[in-house]
Amino acid sequence: MSEALVVRHPSPDVLAHAAAGRLLAAVADAQALRGEAHVSLTGGTIGGKTLAAVAASSARDAVDWSRVHLWWSDERFLPAGDPERNATQAQDALLGQLPLDPAKVHLPPASDGPDGDDLDRAAARYAAELAAAADGAEVPAFDVLLLGMGPDGHVASLFPHHPGLARDDSSVVGVRQSPKPPPLRVSFTFGALARARQVWVVASGAEKAAAVARGVAGGDVARTPAAGVRGTERTLWLVDEAAAADL
């Protein structure tokens, strides 16, 4: 696994635009090397800003979007189209403006989907979709896996001291009693996160400074789940100065 590299930016807006530029370059490079690219998106304020910056970038046409597979590392288990879902926010910020192949937009399960409100079956369905795209592996080797991080150090929907942290029997877990609403979610496990070539943790704000410092240092994953994520080739912590205050 790769060592963590911290890249500081002076403000959240600069951070979002810099991350967008990196993402476009990384996806174009992946397509040049492998024909297609697999990207895992994230939600949250800075995640949304980053997607909006991709939409606004004059370089977005450097990517052949018909050859991009999009995934989400976690999602709120709510009806499709609910404004609180990460996928809905991504659609509004970026996806609706791109010539994507709908078959390559791998939407996480919704509570009104084919499995209804059966969270475990929905998580298993998403795991099967990952495996079907993975050429014999459990999960595709994501070219870029974007992660936000909460002030408590959680990534995806893997929360400190939560039972989901210990799950290693599947690539996707149904999360119950999330400490952050809504209580039901689906999330990649650490095993799925570990398949990414590049992991980028994008964080802004002084309230995240302590968790950023713990995550970069590594250590107790139960306390700070972000400390346990590393890309096989590269691990970037893309932060603004406020989030970097304790480094």
Buried (B, 14 or more C-beta within 10 A) or exposed (E): EBEBEBBBBEEBBBBBBBBBBBBBEBBBEBBEEEEBBBBBBBBBEBBBBBBBBBBEBEEBEEBBBEBBBBBBBBBBBBBBEBEEBBBBBBBBBBBEBBEBEEEBBBBBBBBEBEBEEBBBBBBBBBBEBBBEBBEEEBBBBBBBBBBBBBBBBBBBBBBBEBEBBEBEEBBBBBBBEBBEEEEBBBBBBBBBBBBBBBBBBBBBBBEBBBBBBBBBEBEEBBEBBBBBBBBBEBBBBBBBBBBBBEE
